[in-house]
């Protein structure tokens, strides 16, 4: 009698590793999409939450600015050091540094003794770090920290990491957009920058804070003075490019 042998059917084992990797990859891609999307739509979200009104791109504010004429000193002499009166921020002796500060004294076009004080972005940040906690990570005001200065032709965008109750205490980068108005010799508030988008009409509590900051800027300009070579100079004008801010003092 023939005996029939039954060979057991072997089930193929399916590895879960490719499936797990695929899920992780999909989650990773989804996370990137959410992060990028959140970043791109952050201005709109913040505008909806805080009531800010979009007014176009921030770069447009500075695109058509007519460059201010460069002041040419007659018989200029480089100053190795100046003592600057910073108003309510006190006095500070500043040593000339090619990468940070550059000081010269000479005669202006009208024959009047004139001093120029040129500050790079890095130099302005050095002064801010020395004089205010808002430029560092341990700001005395929990709403604003890590401030940084982005000079633009005729003005600047002062960025900071902002944490507001209106946005659920979520920290995000934002900038205060300001221009220098030569006729009035004042810093003028233009709007707020979120990811390159300009917003105006901030809510009252935020508007009060901005107004206070701009007023402090103007007070500093009005009170700033330099003692150099035995002569007292006060600010006559400010020239701002995308790389430096120059105080003209007479």
C-alpha positions as CSV (number, residue, x, y, z in Angstrom):
1,X,0.0,0.0,0.0
2,X,1.4,3.4,-1.0
3,X,1.8,5.9,1.7
4,X,1.1,9.6,0.8
5,X,3.2,12.1,2.5
6,X,1.7,15.5,3.3
7,X,4.2,18.4,3.3
8,X,3.3,21.1,5.7
9,X,2.5,24.5,4.1
10,X,5.0,27.0,5.2
11,X,3.6,30.5,5.8
12,X,5.7,33.3,4.6
13,X,6.6,35.7,7.4
14,X,6.0,39.3,6.6
15,X,8.5,41.6,8.1
16,X,6.9,44.6,9.9
17,X,10.1,46.6,9.6
18,X,9.4,48.1,6.2
19,X,5.9,49.0,7.3
20,X,7.2,50.7,10.4
21,X,9.8,52.6,8.5
22,X,7.2,53.7,6.0
23,X,4.9,54.9,8.7
24,X,7.7,56.8,10.4
25,X,8.8,58.3,7.1
26,X,5.2,59.4,6.4
27,X,4.9,60.9,9.9
28,X,8.2,62.7,9.3
29,X,7.1,64.2,6.0
30,X,3.7,65.2,7.6
31,X,5.6,66.9,10.5
32,X,7.7,68.9,8.0
33,X,4.6,69.9,6.1
34,X,2.9,71.0,9.3
35,X,5.9,73.0,10.5
36,X,6.5,74.6,7.1
37,X,2.8,75.3,6.6
38,X,2.5,76.7,10.2
39,X,5.5,79.0,9.6
40,X,4.1,80.2,6.3
41,X,0.7,80.8,7.6
42,X,1.9,82.2,11.0
43,X,1.4,85.8,9.9
44,X,-2.2,85.2,8.9
45,X,-2.9,83.3,12.2
46,X,-1.3,86.1,14.3
47,X,-3.2,88.7,12.3
48,X,-6.5,86.9,13.0
49,X,-5.7,86.5,16.7
50,X,-4.4,90.0,17.4
51,X,-6.5,92.0,15.0
52,X,-3.5,93.2,13.0
53,X,-4.2,94.4,9.4
54,X,-1.9,93.2,6.6
55,X,-0.5,96.0,4.5
56,X,1.7,94.3,1.9
57,X,5.4,93.3,2.2
58,X,7.8,94.8,4.6
59,X,10.5,95.1,1.9
60,X,8.3,97.5,-0.1
61,X,8.6,100.1,2.7
62,X,12.4,100.4,2.0
63,X,12.4,99.6,-1.7
64,X,11.9,103.2,-3.0
65,X,13.9,105.0,-0.3
66,X,16.2,107.7,-1.7
67,X,19.7,107.2,-0.3
68,X,20.7,110.0,2.0
69,X,23.8,111.9,0.9
70,X,27.0,110.9,2.5
71,X,28.6,113.5,4.7
72,X,32.2,114.2,3.6
73,X,34.4,115.7,6.2
74,X,37.1,118.2,5.4
75,X,40.5,117.4,7.0
76,X,39.1,114.3,8.8
77,X,40.9,112.8,11.8
78,X,40.1,109.4,13.1
79,X,39.2,109.3,16.8
80,X,40.4,106.3,18.8
81,X,37.8,106.9,21.4
82,X,34.7,108.9,22.2
83,X,32.5,109.5,25.3
84,X,28.8,109.3,24.3
85,X,25.9,110.5,26.4
86,X,23.1,108.0,25.9
87,X,20.4,110.0,27.7
88,X,18.6,108.0,30.3
89,X,21.0,105.1,29.5
90,X,23.9,107.0,31.0
91,X,27.3,107.7,29.6
92,X,29.6,105.3,27.8
93,X,33.2,105.5,26.6
94,X,33.5,103.6,23.3
95,X,36.7,102.6,21.7
96,X,36.9,102.7,17.9
97,X,36.8,99.2,16.3
98,X,36.7,98.7,12.5
99,X,34.1,95.9,12.8
100,X,31.9,97.8,15.2
101,X,32.4,101.5,15.5
102,X,34.2,104.1,13.5
103,X,34.6,107.7,14.7
104,X,35.9,110.8,12.8
105,X,36.1,114.5,13.4
106,X,36.6,117.3,10.9
107,X,34.9,120.2,9.2
108,X,31.5,120.0,7.5
109,X,30.5,121.7,4.2
110,X,29.4,124.8,6.1
111,X,32.7,125.1,7.9
112,X,31.2,123.9,11.2
113,X,33.1,121.3,13.3
114,X,31.5,117.9,12.7
115,X,31.8,114.4,14.1
116,X,30.6,111.2,12.5
117,X,29.9,108.1,14.5
118,X,29.4,105.0,12.3
119,X,27.9,101.9,13.9
120,X,27.6,98.5,12.2
121,X,24.7,96.2,13.0
122,X,27.1,94.1,15.1
123,X,28.2,97.3,16.9
124,X,24.6,98.3,17.6
125,X,24.0,94.9,19.0
126,X,27.0,95.1,21.3
127,X,25.7,98.4,22.7
128,X,22.2,96.9,23.2
129,X,23.6,93.8,25.0
130,X,25.5,96.1,27.3
131,X,22.6,98.4,28.0
132,X,19.4,96.4,27.9
133,X,18.3,92.9,28.9
134,X,15.9,92.7,25.9
135,X,18.8,91.9,23.6
136,X,19.6,88.7,25.5
137,X,17.8,85.5,26.4
138,X,17.1,86.7,30.0
139,X,15.0,89.8,29.3
140,X,13.4,91.7,32.2
141,X,10.3,91.8,30.1
142,X,9.0,88.2,29.5
143,X,7.2,89.3,26.4
144,X,10.3,90.2,24.4
145,X,13.8,88.7,24.3
146,X,16.7,88.1,22.0
147,X,16.2,91.4,20.1
148,X,18.3,91.8,17.0
149,X,18.7,94.7,14.6
150,X,18.2,94.5,10.8
151,X,19.3,97.8,9.2
152,X,17.5,98.8,6.0
153,X,17.9,101.9,3.8
154,X,16.5,104.8,5.8
155,X,15.3,102.6,8.7
156,X,15.4,99.2,10.4
157,X,13.4,96.2,11.5
158,X,14.0,95.5,15.2
159,X,13.3,91.8,15.6
160,X,12.6,89.9,18.9
161,X,11.3,86.6,20.1
162,X,7.7,87.6,21.2
163,X,5.4,85.8,23.7
164,X,1.9,87.3,24.0
165,X,-1.2,86.2,25.8
166,X,-3.2,86.8,22.6
167,X,-1.3,84.0,20.9
168,X,-1.6,81.6,23.8
169,X,1.9,82.5,25.0
170,X,3.3,80.9,21.9
171,X,6.8,82.3,21.2
172,X,7.3,83.6,17.6
173,X,9.7,86.0,15.9
174,X,8.4,89.4,15.1
175,X,9.8,92.8,14.1
176,X,9.0,96.4,14.7
177,X,9.5,98.3,11.4
178,X,10.7,101.9,11.8
179,X,11.9,104.7,9.5
180,X,14.1,107.7,10.1
181,X,12.3,110.9,9.1
182,X,15.0,113.5,8.4
183,X,12.7,116.6,8.3
184,X,11.3,115.9,11.8
185,X,14.6,114.2,13.0
186,X,12.5,111.4,14.5
187,X,12.1,107.7,14.3
188,X,8.7,106.8,12.9
189,X,6.8,103.6,13.5
190,X,5.6,102.0,10.3
191,X,4.3,98.6,11.3
192,X,5.0,95.1,12.5
193,X,6.8,92.4,10.5
194,X,5.8,88.7,10.6
195,X,7.7,86.6,8.1
196,X,8.1,89.5,5.7
197,X,4.5,90.6,5.9
198,X,3.8,94.1,7.2
199,X,0.9,94.6,9.6
200,X,-0.5,97.8,11.0
201,X,-3.1,98.9,13.6
202,X,-1.9,96.7,16.5
203,X,-4.3,96.2,19.5
204,X,-4.2,99.0,22.1
205,X,-2.0,97.2,24.7
206,X,0.6,96.3,22.0
207,X,0.3,99.8,20.5
208,X,1.1,101.3,23.8
209,X,4.2,99.2,24.2
210,X,5.4,100.0,20.7
211,X,4.8,103.7,21.2
212,X,6.8,103.6,24.4
213,X,9.7,101.9,22.6
214,X,9.7,104.4,19.7
215,X,9.5,107.3,22.2
216,X,12.6,105.9,23.9
217,X,14.4,105.7,20.5
218,X,13.5,109.4,19.8
219,X,14.5,110.4,23.3
220,X,17.9,108.7,22.8
221,X,18.4,110.5,19.5
222,X,17.5,113.9,21.0
223,X,19.6,113.4,24.1
224,X,22.6,111.7,22.5
225,X,25.8,113.7,22.5
226,X,29.5,113.1,22.0
227,X,32.5,114.7,23.7
228,X,35.5,114.5,21.5
229,X,38.8,116.4,21.5
230,X,37.4,118.8,24.1
231,X,34.3,119.7,22.0
232,X,30.6,118.9,22.8
233,X,28.6,117.6,19.8
234,X,24.9,116.9,19.5
235,X,23.0,114.9,16.8
236,X,22.2,116.8,13.7
237,X,21.1,113.9,11.4
238,X,21.1,110.1,11.1
239,X,22.0,108.3,7.9
240,X,21.0,104.6,7.7
241,X,22.0,102.1,5.1
242,X,21.5,98.3,5.0
243,X,24.9,97.9,6.7
244,X,25.4,100.9,9.0
245,X,23.9,103.7,11.0
246,X,25.8,107.0,11.0
247,X,25.2,109.8,13.5
248,X,26.1,113.2,12.2
249,X,27.0,115.4,15.2
250,X,27.7,119.1,15.2
